[in-house]
Amino acid sequence: MGGRTPLLVLTFSLAVLSIKLGISHGCRETERKALIDFKRGLHDPSNRLSSWVGEDCCAWEGVGCSNISGHVIKLDLRNSRRMDPWALRGDITPSLPSLQQLNRLDLSGNYFMHKPIPKFLGAFRRLTYLNLSGAGFMGRVPAQLGNLSTLQHLDLSYNCYWDDEVENSGWISLLTSLRHLNMTWVSFTNAANWLQDLNALPHVQEIELISCDLGTFPRSLSHVNFTSLTTLDLRGNYINSTIPDWVFNITSLEFLYLGGNDLHGFFPDSVTKLTSLKALDLSGTQLSGSFPDWLGNIKNLKSLDLSSNSLCGSVPASIGNLSLLQHLSLGSNDLNGTISKGIGQLKSLVDLDLHENSLSLSEDDLANLSSLEYLDISYNFIELNKSDDWIPPFQLQSLSMDFCQIGPTPQFPQWLRTQTTLRQLQLSSAGIKDMFFDRLPSSLEYLDLSYNSLHGSLPASLGNLSMLRSLDLGSNNLNGMFPESIKRLKGLRDLDLYNNSFSGNLSPRITNTMPSLQWFDLSMNNMSGEIPFSYCQLRNLEGLQLYENNLSRVIPNCWKTSSNLLLLDLSSNKLVGGVPDSLCNLQMLESLHLSHNNLSGQIPHCLKSCTELATLDLGHNNFIGNIPTWIGESLLYLKTLSLRSNAFTDMWLFIKGSELEYTTRQLSMDTLIDLSNNYLSGNIPEELGNLHGLRSLNLSKNYLIGQIPWSIGRMKQLEVLDLSRNNLSGAIPSDLAALNFLNHLNLSYNNLSGRIPNGNQLQTFTDSSIYAGNPNLCGPPLTKNCTLNIAKAGEEEQNEDSSKSRMETLWLYTSITLGFIIGFWAICGSLLLQQTWRTSYFRAIDNMFDKLYVMMVVTVAKYKRKL
């Protein structure tokens, strides 16, 4: 033993020496250069790669090296913040494959400019982890990734929606070491064998293919190879079939998510084979029948989502056997009756969603749910207001009771004062007839009490809800001046006070009191005075609705900093003056409503810079001039245009020609055009028919002439057509019968004539008033008979032709007589009256005869000589 000791010491020393000699003190130069080249191809706005300097790349952020060889084995530049300032942007340079020892690559959450995933990533043969999730890639997923035979984790999810695609899924079957696969949002439309290729992965544990357009769910699978599969997530794939039985042979499954598909049939009882199941999601499918009693046998279940189906009847008491259940969602079904006592036994329940059923629920049903934090019982009959002294066993974070008759007394539920952790409260349309409840939990962030019968003024205690971010008190009977208490809610983002009876002037200090405001709706109240300049200075404001008030004076010309404004509605007030030029600075504006005011002047030319406009409503004002041509040139997203009841004079909006500017091909208005009650004249242009997506066209109450253009028949989506009260003439085009969606038609009070076309959609219009004021129209639904009318018209035409012939004959003989008389007296009368004219006339006649005589004698002499 003693002789072996020196040998062991020597061996150990040599081993330590060899390890020390092998330890690297810096990364490989070729790999450092590859990383530097990779950095050059990126834009780094937040300087995340500021540490990428010097010789030792192993010390750089996101880079990991082997302690033995010094090779780079990890590149982790994951952007977990999901915000643009932290995202790297650019390309993955071809030099990156120099990192041949790389086994972990994570570039998720960055932005690679809609470029395809590089094919050379398939060269990293040692790679075990690859994450390119949410990194802005687009295009075909390269089949070269199938070369990564050591890969255990592959995540290509959440890139450009459905712009990433798998042409052939065969390469997936080559990833024989794969444990986790997530290809959410990658299109599998052309990958017919996706299931067979997945089934070839012997060690796969998690498969996530959400919204991949799988389309079909094969009914059979010869051999189920998913012996290790614990998670199968196929939500949102439009799979149209029943649930195949082979799914329930995967006994290792713990999480099965099949919601958001077109699965149909009765609830499959084979689910009970999945004894390890912890989460089951069959929401948004088409399951029918009664609620299954045997679900209570899946004892390990923690989450059950059967919402948005057609399940009927009551919830069985056996559901109380699911003692581990934490999340239960049965919303949007046809369940009825009293809520099951079994649900009341689910002491672990954290989230209970029963919305949109016909269930009855009382305080006793919730007596044991001490863990409950989220409760949605909207659209049911709820009695949780029986006694003022009820103290619930739970502390909720979110409560939704919209459209609930909350009990026999239409008052605020007093038990809400006990919910000190409540963050979200929805009591919209709950039939509450009470003063505003002034003891709400201070933890509230979202409060919706709209569409009730709350009355009185808002209490000062409302200002104590310092955490409040969204407040909706619309459609109540609240009154008083603009509430001072609301001005203390500095963190408020959404404020809805519409359809109440608030009065007084708008608060000029809104910029200081609510600087975070994004949405403000004070419409349908009794506010008066002017719009303060401070409203233009709300930098985060996206929507401002002040319509149907008594606001007066001019629109403030201060819109310079509200660059985020998307919706501005000042309609139905008493505003005067013109449209201020500063509105043109709102280049993100999508919807502008200024109708029903006393505005005047012309539409400002600079409004063409608001290129995002989808709705422009300037009707019922006093605007003048031509309809601007730039509406079609610049506002290419415009869908709704209303200029009705103004004083516009020309309709050169839709045509191109010597006098006109552009064609309808440049317009995309596919909702509404209303130019009624103006001074438009001329013909309706044929090019109007190029607006194939138009749904409503109103040109009534103008001075239009000519015929109805046949091209209107090409507007196949048209639902409303009103050409009444113009001076249109001619026949109604038979092409109108092809408008299958037309449900409102008005052609009254024109000069139209002939038979009303029949067939298809026009046969459904039986109200004769839509053709009134056109005396020369005939046929159903009018009582005027076209056959008699045509015969009478033919007789009248024959009589008219005969009369016309006699008149023409009379005029012929009269003309001859007059011509003879005029010719005779013009020549003979002049000769008789003027002696000099007579002498000259007869002398000319003598000379002419002398010349003719000489010519005749000479000609005869010539012929004689020839003979």
Summary of the structure (lengths in Angstrom):
residues: 867
radius of gyration: 42.4
end to end distance: 169.6
largest distance: 175.5
contacts: 2781
relative contact order: 0.02
helix: 27%
strand: 21%
